[in-house]
Amino acid sequence: MIPDLQRPTSRTYRPAREVVVLGSTGSIGTQTLEVAALFPERLRIRALSAGRNWELLAEQARSVRPERVAIVDEAAAGPLRAALADTGIEVVVGAEALVTLAADPEADVVVGAVVGAAGLRPTLAALEAGTDVALATKEALVIAGALVTEVSARTGARVLPIDSEHSALFQCLVGEPAASIERVILTASGGPFRDRDPRTFGSVTAAEALAHPNWDMGARISVDSATMMNKGLEVIEARWLYDLAPDQIGVVVHPQSIVHSVVEFVDGSAKAQVGVPDMRVPIQYALTFPDRWPAPHPRLDWGTLGTLDFRAPDLDAFPALALAFRAMEEGGAAPAVLNAADEVAVAAFLDGQIGFTDIARLVEEAMDAHGGAPSNTLDDLLAADSAARQHVRQSLTVSADAG
């Protein structure tokens, strides 16, 4: 569970908080830099990283002048070094470079915005170093929630959620004792197909799945929103972030994305966090917690807001959400398998190899085959992750050969 919620206190920071942004070229990373630009005297970008987009990384580095940048793709290292040759900025290369940046003892907060399982080891490295993590990488908690929360508790480093729904829960729970929580409700936009006839899902195109009605997000998370797997992963995250039992976590579809999440308490009262759907708001809160700094983010116009709608999700139309609840109930390696299989299946869908409805089917098959794998150590969980990926890839190969 996130520590210090009952009595949050400001840590002793330098005049400017030193920030490491892992995944700076993605949607969360670029918006993090937008937030930092609002507070140049209070937030200093210490390091940046990217997977392979060296051009944007170089542009960002020239703008914010970090001490170091990391690029995972070794083929991009040469062009990146050339682009930054006159800056004095150090370039480090490879997957382990993310761990190096995350473990920087001079960092005050590490923004974990690396998509996929690649974000797990850097998250753990930052927490082991005693550094707060502003976490957008769902996979860290989905794959290894028990390990992440154990390290956080042991070192005192805080996990500060960036996801809008988890930031909402986080804000609602500040000052509340754990025993007062009855349940939490994560809201879901329902994605681009919330009102579409499920019988037409077989003809969904990648372009349609990527067109989210409310949020500006990356490719995988947009498709996951369309299948509602994204909400399923958030359900598993909530279980670990707030030390909840599966029956204490619910989901409702809320098309307007104004109410970001709700906490119900044992006395029958409830708290909700509301606001314009703008990821810069939860990003800023994670960077400045427990303080709130004035910022020009959009405000709600309460006089014209109108009706807010809520309804139960259709688990038959969106089986990925049901699979996530199943994985949470089963525990062990099941969430890691769920996530890994989904990551490969979504990539295959975006590549045109499979249809939209095949995503959940492939995930379910991988869970049936590997969900009961050993899960005692991080290596066990990563092995289950690898096995699930291989299972889906083999299924794709068989389908291609049959076709």
C-alpha positions, 0 to 999 in steps of 0.5 A: 500500500502507498505509505504516508497517506494518513499524515503526508508530510513534505520531504526535505528537497533541494530548491529544485526537485531532481527528476528522472523521466524514464520513457520521456518520448512517450505520451506520459513522458512528453506531458511530464516535460510539459509539467516540468516546464511550468516550474523551471525553478522547482523541477529539474530534469536530471535524466531522460530515456527512450526506447528507440526514438533518438530524434525526439530524445535528442530534441528533448535533451537539447531543450531541458539539458539533463546530465544524462540520457539513455537509449535502449536501442543500441542501433540508435546510440550512434546517431544520438551521440552525434546529435548531442556531441556539442552538449556535454550530455552523457549518453548511456545505452541498453536496457540496463541503462534504464536501471542505472538512471533509476538508481541515481542517488541524486534523484528525488523522484523517478517518473516510470513511464516505460511501456510494458514489462521493461519498466519493472526492473527500473521501478524496483531499482529506484525503490531500492535506492530509496527514491520515490517513483511517480508510476505510470508503468502498470506492468510493474504492479501487475507483474510483481505487485507483492515485490514492489510493495514490499520494497517500498515498505522496506525502503520508505520510497513512495509509489505515487500513481500517475494513472488518472484513476489511481491518482484519484483514489490516492487523493481521496484516501489522503487522511483516511485510515485503511480500516475505513475503506469499504471499497473503491470504484474505478471509472472507465470511459468504456473506450471508443466501442462502449456504444457499438454493437458487440456483434460488429467487433470482428470488423474493428480496425486498428485506426478505430481502436486507436481513436479514444474519445476522451484521452490522448494516449499511446498505441498499446494503452489506447487498444487496451482501453478499447478492449477494456483490458486497460481497466482490468490492469488498473484493477490489479494495480489497485489491489496492490497499491491500496492493499485491497481484497478483490471484492473491494474493487469495482468498475463502472463505465462513465463515458464523460471521464469527469469522475476519475474514481470513487472511494466508498467508506464503511459509514456509507459516505463516499469521496470522488475526485473529479476534473477535466480529463487531462493527464498533466494534472495527475502527473503534476500531483505525483511530482509535487505530492503532498503539495499542490502547486498553482498551474493553468490546467483546464478547469471544469465549467460546472454551470454547463457540465450537464448530466454525468452517466454511469453504468455497469460494464458489459463483461460479455462484450469486453471479456478482457476485463473479466480475464483481468478479474480472473487473474487477480483472483487467481494471483501468483503468475496469472497477472504476469501472464495476462499482461504479457499475452495482451502485450503481444496480442495487441502488437499483432492486432496493430500489425494486422495479423489478428482481429480485434476479438482475437486479443482476448481469445489469445490472452485467455489461451495463454492464461489457461496454459501458463497462469499456474506457473511458479511465482515465488521470485522475480525470476519466476514471474519473468519466466511466466511473462516470457512463456506467455509471450512465446505461447501467443507468438506460437499461436500467431505462427500457427494461424499464419501457417493455416491461413 
